[in-house]
């Protein structure tokens, strides 16, 4: 063997046996030879002659006969692993090589090698194809950071390449908006680099929780998160509660790092929406359009008004499999600006401290009766129940909001409308 081949084989000696190469060949003699050459450098996956491997692999070496017999299986496999690329190396005769290069041989292979193979050439071609496969994998991981795989699945697409301008589908989903409270003053106290580090740290805490509950992030809007839950409303509520509980631990970390602690508000709404692509031929974006999205954004805005952490609309409440499994209380009836329909909103307080949960449970009857009387324009009577609620639970900010409304007649109908959201689509 010449020096080039010796040096080439030496370069493989440090390879880690983690890449998997499948040998799919009817010719047993050639299959044994290839397995012998490859097994010292890669994990070799073997299949019975005329059958497709049951194990996953990164590259396959296949002969012409198997390519013809297993064409359907190969096409199905390649479609199933999209957008990842799994290259096939066709091992054929010199006559087959001429047919392949001239386009006469219909082949799904990315490269070709002549049998009987020379070891160095086989290893070179296999290594190149593995690099192509790895690059494909890394590229698609990068794509998924900008176009979530879940977004593609909702569109019925398996690959970002398949997405076209105007693709759209109508689905019912639960929409989540989450926002950091008073982020602007916080950002002004930090350098630009510290702002980015802080945001990436915080968002890095929240994103895995959303994924854990089968949701996906549609977009980041500064310090805000817009996420979609295509499964059911319980996933969205459970995710929001988990995010708030995790925030308590994250705030402990911020305190130890001498960063100011933060609060967030989360709003959820469930309803039909259109998910699709908008833009032009050279620049398009995935988006969702619906009144349900607007209402979710405005519900999140209301968490500021009521000093609450998590609000859901009646649309989400009615979709819960068992609302009694959550700590929920009816909060108010509101009218969206520009709309005539009144929407009931609920507070979910599972993420509160154990003491605060107990106090809200203890005062639930007084609080709910006060809300009912308030909406019957019996503010004097409602005032009494909110006052009683606050005597037992001085930290009930919502009861305090209602008490102030009852005390000032001009504020009695504040809940009938609320401002446009900066997230309105």
Buried (B, 14 or more C-beta within 10 A) or exposed (E): EEEEBEEBBEEBEEBEEEBBBBBBBBBEEBBEBBBEBBEBBBBBBBBEBEEBBEEEBBBBBBBBBBBEBBEEBBEEBBEEBBBBBBBBBBBBEEEBBEBBEEEEBEBBBBBBBBBEBBBBBBBBBBBBBBEBBBEBBEEBEEBBEEBBBBBBEBBEBBBBEEBEEEBBEEBBBBBBBBBBBEBEEBBEEBEEEEBEEBBEBBBEBBBEBBBEBBBBBBBEEEBBBBBBBBEBBBBBBBBBBBBBBBBEEBBEEBEEEEBEEBBBBBBBBBBEBEBBBEEEEEEBEBBBBBBBBBBBBBBBBBBEBBBBBBBBBBBBBEBBEEBEEBBBBBBBBBBBBEEEEBBBBBBBBBBBEEEBBEBBEEBBEBBBBBBBBBBEEEBEBBBBBBBBBBEBBEBBEBBBBBBEBBEEEEBBEBBEEBEEBEBEE
